[in-house]
């Protein structure tokens, strides 16, 4: 069953610690232009935690990114986003394509 067949225009997609597990996070966001998204990613600011987390992600095939890179990934999609730091997490609320 294809995911797209189950999601309707206007649905809210919620992701938690998912985008660092895929090769092209922007592609995932772009695949659902008619859906708003709430995306929560663990991106610690504590240097020791961040280094450990990045090492773990690399070891298991994940793609670590910084807070700035996370913002750039979302902006690359061309969608409006509100980002909130709730350390050690970052919450991104992404509008549907075309919404302001």
Beta strands, then each sheet from edge to edge (+ up, - down):
strand 1: 12-16
strand 2: 36-42
strand 3: 81-86
strand 4: 89-94
sheet 1: 1+ 2+ 4- 3+
end
